[in-house]
C-alpha cells in the first residue's frame, strides 16, 4: 500500500509485527477491528501497542485504519457504481457521518465530490 498523508508506509516492511497487522487489515478492513484485536495480531500488549504503532507509522492505529478504509472506498468508487452509502458500509464504516468526515479529512473532498470527479463527462 502506498503511503497515506505522511504516514511511514515502510514501517510495515521493516517490522514483522506491523507487517502481520497490515496483512490482516488488508483482508479484513470491512469488519470492525478493535485496538485490542490489533495489538493481539501484532503480538503486543494492548497498553504498549498504541505508542509502538504511532512511533513506527507516524499516526494512531485508528487514524491509519480510517485512511486504509478511505483508500479502499476510493478504489471501490472507481471500480463500480455503488451509492456512497453502500461504499461506506462496504469498507467498514458503520456511520455515514464518520465516513464523510474521514473521507474529507484525507482527500479534501466529500465522497460526493470525489464520485463526481471520476465520472465520465
The 8 nearest C-alpha neighbors of each residue, nearest first, counted from 0:
[[1, 2, 8, 3, 67, 25, 21, 9],
 [0, 2, 3, 8, 9, 6, 7, 70],
 [1, 3, 8, 6, 7, 0, 4, 5],
 [2, 4, 6, 5, 1, 66, 8, 7],
 [5, 3, 6, 2, 105, 66, 7, 106],
 [6, 4, 3, 7, 2, 57, 8, 58],
 [7, 5, 57, 3, 56, 4, 8, 2],
 [6, 8, 56, 9, 10, 57, 2, 5],
 [9, 7, 2, 10, 6, 11, 1, 56],
 [8, 10, 12, 11, 7, 13, 2, 56],
 [11, 9, 13, 8, 12, 7, 56, 55],
 [10, 12, 18, 17, 9, 13, 14, 8],
 [13, 11, 9, 10, 14, 18, 15, 8],
 [14, 12, 10, 11, 15, 9, 18, 17],
 [13, 15, 17, 16, 11, 12, 10, 18],
 [16, 14, 18, 17, 19, 13, 11, 12],
 [17, 15, 41, 19, 14, 18, 20, 42],
 [16, 18, 20, 11, 19, 14, 15, 21],
 [17, 19, 11, 15, 21, 20, 16, 12],
 [18, 20, 22, 17, 16, 21, 15, 23],
 [21, 19, 17, 23, 18, 22, 41, 40],
 [22, 20, 18, 24, 23, 19, 17, 25],
 [23, 21, 25, 19, 20, 24, 18, 26],
 [22, 24, 20, 26, 21, 25, 27, 19],
 [23, 25, 27, 28, 21, 26, 22, 20],
 [26, 24, 22, 23, 27, 28, 21, 67],
 [25, 27, 23, 24, 28, 22, 29, 21],
 [26, 28, 24, 29, 25, 30, 23, 32],
 [29, 27, 24, 30, 25, 26, 91, 90],
 [91, 30, 28, 90, 27, 89, 31, 92],
 [29, 31, 91, 28, 27, 32, 90, 92],
 [30, 32, 33, 91, 29, 28, 27, 92],
 [33, 31, 36, 30, 34, 37, 28, 27],
 [34, 32, 36, 35, 37, 31, 38, 61],
 [33, 35, 37, 36, 38, 32, 45, 60],
 [34, 36, 38, 33, 37, 45, 39, 32],
 [37, 35, 39, 33, 38, 34, 32, 40],
 [38, 36, 34, 40, 39, 35, 33, 41],
 [39, 37, 41, 35, 43, 45, 36, 40],
 [40, 38, 42, 36, 41, 37, 43, 35],
 [41, 39, 37, 42, 38, 20, 36, 19],
 [40, 42, 16, 38, 39, 43, 20, 17],
 [43, 41, 39, 40, 38, 16, 44, 37],
 [44, 42, 38, 41, 48, 39, 45, 47],
 [43, 45, 47, 46, 48, 38, 42, 39],
 [44, 46, 48, 38, 47, 35, 43, 49],
 [45, 47, 44, 48, 49, 50, 43, 38],
 [48, 46, 44, 45, 49, 50, 51, 43],
 [47, 49, 51, 45, 38, 50, 43, 46],
 [50, 48, 52, 51, 47, 53, 59, 60],
 [49, 51, 53, 52, 48, 47, 54, 59],
 [52, 50, 48, 54, 49, 53, 47, 55],
 [53, 51, 49, 55, 54, 50, 56, 48],
 [52, 54, 58, 57, 59, 50, 56, 55],
 [55, 53, 51, 52, 57, 56, 50, 58],
 [54, 56, 52, 53, 57, 10, 51, 7],
 [57, 55, 7, 53, 6, 58, 52, 10],
 [56, 58, 53, 6, 54, 55, 7, 59],
 [59, 57, 53, 56, 62, 63, 60, 6],
 [60, 58, 53, 62, 61, 63, 52, 49],
 [59, 61, 63, 62, 64, 52, 58, 49],
 [62, 60, 64, 63, 59, 65, 34, 58],
 [63, 61, 59, 65, 60, 64, 58, 66],
 [62, 64, 66, 60, 65, 61, 59, 67],
 [63, 65, 61, 67, 66, 62, 60, 68],
 [66, 64, 68, 62, 63, 67, 69, 61],
 [67, 65, 63, 69, 64, 68, 70, 62],
 [66, 68, 64, 70, 65, 69, 71, 63],
 [67, 69, 71, 65, 66, 70, 90, 72],
 [68, 70, 72, 66, 71, 67, 102, 65],
 [69, 71, 73, 67, 72, 68, 66, 74],
 [70, 72, 68, 74, 69, 73, 75, 67],
 [73, 71, 69, 75, 70, 74, 86, 68],
 [74, 72, 70, 76, 71, 75, 69, 77],
 [73, 75, 71, 77, 72, 76, 78, 70],
 [74, 76, 72, 78, 77, 73, 79, 71],
 [77, 75, 73, 78, 74, 79, 72, 80],
 [76, 78, 74, 75, 79, 73, 117, 80],
 [77, 79, 75, 76, 74, 80, 73, 81],
 [80, 78, 76, 81, 75, 77, 74, 82],
 [79, 81, 76, 82, 78, 77, 75, 83],
 [82, 80, 79, 85, 86, 83, 76, 75],
 [81, 83, 85, 84, 86, 80, 76, 87],
 [82, 84, 86, 85, 87, 81, 110, 111],
 [83, 85, 87, 82, 86, 88, 95, 81],
 [86, 84, 82, 88, 83, 87, 81, 89],
 [85, 87, 89, 83, 84, 88, 72, 81],
 [88, 86, 84, 92, 85, 89, 90, 83],
 [87, 89, 92, 91, 85, 90, 86, 93],
 [88, 90, 86, 87, 91, 85, 29, 92],
 [91, 89, 29, 88, 68, 87, 92, 72],
 [92, 29, 90, 88, 30, 89, 28, 93],
 [91, 93, 88, 87, 94, 98, 90, 95],
 [92, 94, 88, 91, 95, 87, 97, 98],
 [93, 95, 97, 92, 96, 98, 87, 88],
 [96, 94, 98, 97, 99, 87, 93, 84],
 [95, 97, 99, 98, 94, 100, 101, 93],
 [96, 98, 100, 94, 95, 99, 101, 92],
 [99, 97, 95, 101, 96, 100, 102, 92],
 [98, 100, 102, 96, 97, 101, 103, 95],
 [101, 99, 97, 103, 102, 98, 104, 96],
 [100, 102, 104, 98, 103, 99, 97, 105],
 [103, 101, 99, 105, 100, 104, 69, 106],
 [102, 104, 107, 108, 109, 106, 100, 101],
 [105, 103, 101, 102, 107, 106, 100, 108],
 [104, 106, 102, 103, 107, 101, 66, 4],
 [105, 107, 103, 108, 104, 102, 109, 101],
 [108, 106, 103, 104, 105, 109, 102, 113],
 [109, 107, 103, 106, 112, 113, 110, 102],
 [108, 110, 103, 112, 111, 99, 113, 102],
 [109, 111, 113, 112, 114, 102, 108, 99],
 [110, 112, 114, 109, 113, 115, 83, 108],
 [113, 111, 109, 115, 114, 110, 108, 116],
 [114, 112, 116, 110, 115, 111, 108, 109],
 [113, 115, 111, 116, 117, 112, 110, 118],
 [116, 114, 112, 118, 113, 117, 111, 119],
 [115, 117, 113, 114, 118, 112, 119, 111],
 [118, 116, 114, 115, 119, 113, 77, 76],
 [117, 119, 115, 116, 120, 114, 77, 113],
 [118, 120, 117, 116, 115, 114, 77, 80],
 [119, 118, 117, 116, 115, 114, 113, 112]]
